[in-house]
């Protein structure tokens, strides 16, 4: 932003006030440390750590649940479709409490559902945010326990049918968070002929497992390992033509054979942290981040 008028050789150029302001702001934010792509190369520009550090952090806090009357019953009528083309959905929850809970492409919104005072919060995790679920309830009457989950809307394009798929999440739990059921991520149910894919941490041993259910049979890949150790773990379920595999932190830990013609198609929404907000919902306790679904 220099004065466009020519100056004699050796004379000092005058900087306009606007130019001085832009240069100062760029220097302070570390933008001058970013390297531009050199002509003829494909190397991406590198942004300085100083610039990244100056960016505002997303806003954490409690997620406001929707009105119970508004979210009472998901739409379940009509013919059920399946994905006609590849689909990728990923939730990082890094937009903060002031932004809609959508996937990274701004689609497939989730909403918080709660009963009995259950709350969901966005809490710091790495450079972003994760979802904090209610602490494990110890009340004598389960129907009085606080419950809270994230739930989407009916999206038949997220039914894999018989297509290969991968789905999973990052979780952090301790043994205090464990119960007989702790659902991480699912679509559909394993009973009633609905069909389902699900990731869970069941039992008090902290075993993760992948579940796929057809209309009459349930298939589970479950290793004898404990992920409820207070550390973050990356869990992924992969369905190929005839196999369901569970990967923990990049290592294959368990698998089970599937019928090649098993189709997963239901009118249920995506759910994160439980199979609903009502009694007996297999409530997850702990933190969840980086939920994803990829249909090939």
N, C-alpha and C positions, 0 to 999 in steps of 0.2 A: 504494500500500500504506500508506494512512494509518490511524490509529486511528479506529475507527468511532464512538467516543463524541463527542458534541457538545462544542465548546469555546466559551467566551465570546468575543464579538466582539473582535478585536485580540489574542486570546491565541494563542500559538504552538502549532500542532498537533504532537503527538508522532508520530514515525515509528517503526514497529516495526522490529526488527532485520532481519526478512525483507524488508521494504520497502526499507530502506537498501541491502541487498545487491543486490536486483534493479535498483534505480535506478542504482547504481554500475556494474554490469555493462553495462546498456544504454547508459549514457552513454559508457563506455570503448570499446564496440564500434561506436559511431556510429549505433546504431539510432534515436536521437532525431533524426538528420538525415534519416531517411527520411520522405517526404511521403505522408500517407495520401490515398486517393482522396476527393475532395470529393463531397458528395451531388449527384446529378444529372449527374455526369461519368463518363466512361469512361477517364480518364487513369490509367494504372497507377502504383503507388507507385514512387518512385525511391529506391534504396538508395545510401547514401553510399559514396564510394571508400574511406573509412576502414574501413567494415564489410567491404567486399570484401577489402581488404588483410589483414585479420586472420583471414580464413578459412584453414584449413590447406591447404597445397598437396598434391596427390596424390603418392603415393610412386612414384618412378621406380625403376629397377633392372632386373636381368636376369630375363627370363621363364623359368620352369622348363618345359622341354619334357616332353611326356607320355611315358610308357613306350613305346618303339618297338613292342613287341608289341601294345599296346592300340590303336595307331593304324595298324596295318599296311595294312589294306585297307578303304576306305569301303564302305558297303553299296550295292550296285549292282543287286540282283535286283528282280524284280517290274515291274509296269507303271509307266511313267514318266508322271507327271502334270504339269500346268501351272497357273499362277496362275489362280484363279477370280474374284479380286477384286483391287483395287489393293493394292499392298504398298510400304512404305517401310522401308528398313533403312539405318542410319547408325552408323558406328563412329568415336568420337572418341578412344578409348583413354585417357580422362582419369580412369578409376577407379583407376588405379595397379596395381602388381603384386600387391597383396593382395586384389583384387577379380576376379571372373570377367570374361573378355573378351567381353562381350555388346554388342549394339547399344544405342542410347540408350533403348529400351523394355525392356531386360533380356532380350532374346530372341536367337536365332541365335548361340549361343556359338561362339567360335573357340578353338583351342588351338595352342600352339607345337609344331612338329615340327622336328627337327634331326638332322643326321648329321655325323660327322667333327669334332665339337667346335664346330659352328656355334652362334651365340647370337643371340637377339633381346633388345633392351633397350628399356624405356620411358624416354625422355629429355625434358627440358623443351622445350616449344614453345609460345610465347605464354603464355597463362594455363593451359595444360594440358600434355598429353604427346603425343609422337609415337613411332612405332616405329623404332628404329635397326636396320638389317639388317647382315649381315656385310660387311666390306670385300671389295673385289674380289679374288678369288684369282688368284695368279700362279704357282701350282705347275705343274710340267711335266705332271703327271698329274692330269687333271680329276677323276678318280674319288676322289682324296684331298682334294679341296677341302672346306672347311667350308661347310655349307649349312643354311639355316633359313628356314621360312616360317610363316605363320598359315593354318590350315585349319579349316573348319567341319565340319558333318555333312550328310548327305543331307537336302535340303529341297526337295521338288518344287514347293512354293508359290513358290519363287524362280526357277522357269523361266518366262520371259516368253511363250513360245510366239510368237504373232504380234503380241502387244500392244505398243504404244508403250512405250519405256523410256528411262531415263537412268541412267548409272552413271559413277563417277569417283573421284578422290582428289586430295589435295594431296601433292606430292612435292618433295624437295630432293635434288639430285645434283650431282656435279662430273664432269669428264671422266675422273678417276681411277676413277669408279664404272661407267663404260660397258663394255659387252661386246656381242657379237653378239645377245644376247637378255637382256632385263631385264623380266620380267613384273611388273606392278603389281597387277592385280586381274582375276580371271577366274572363270568357271564353265564347265566343259567343256573339250573339246579341239578343235583344228581339223582333226584327221585321224581316220581310222577311222570316219567316219560318225556321230560323236557329237553334233556341233553345239556352238557356243561363243559367248560374248561375252567380250571381253578388252580391257584397256587395258595398253599396254606402252611402254617407251622402248627401241627397238631400234637397233642399229647404233652405231658409234662416233662418229656425228655428233650424237647426242643428240636424234633425232627422236622425238616422241611419236606414237602411233598408236592408233586404235580398230579393233578387228577383230570382225567377226561372221562365223561360219562355219555354213553349212548342212551337209547330208550330203555334198555333192559340190563345193561351191564356197566360196572364202574371199574376203571383201570387207574392204578395208582403207582407212581414211581417214588419210593421213599427210602432214603439211605439211613443208616444207623449213625448219624452224626448230629451234633448239637450246635445250632446256630444262635442259641439264646445266651450269648456270652458277653453282652454289652458292647460288642463291636459291630461295625457295618459289614453286611454280607450282600453280595450280588447273586440273586437267584434267577435262573432262567429255565423255562420249560420249552422243549422243542418237540413238535409233532411232525414226523415224516410220514411216509405212506403207511408204514406198519409198525412204528415205534414211537414211544413217548419217553423222553430223556430229561433228567434233571441235572443241571450244571450249577455248581456252587463255586463262586469266585473263580470262574473260568475252568474248573475241573469237572469232568463228567463223574457223577456220584451214584446214579441209579437209572435204570431204564426198565420198561415193560413193553411187551408186544401189544399192538393194537390191530383190530380188523381194518383192512385197507378201505373198506366201504363204510366205516363209521362216520356219520355226518353230525356235525355240531351246528344246530340251527334252532334258535329260540327267540322269543319276543322280549326277553329280559334285557335291562340296561347293563352297562358295565358297573361293577361295584368294587370299591376299594375299602378294605378294612372290616368287612362283614357281609353277610348275605341279606341284610336288611337292617332296619333300625328297631325292629320289634323284639319281643321276648325270644330267647334261644337263637340269637343271631350270629353265634360264633364270633363274638367281638374280638377284634385285634387290639392288643395293647403294645405300646412301643412307638416306633417311628417308621414311616414309609416314605420312600423317595424314588424318583426315576421309574415310574410305572410305564410299561410299554407293551404294545401288541403289534406284531408284524404278520400279515397274511400274504403268502407268496402268490 
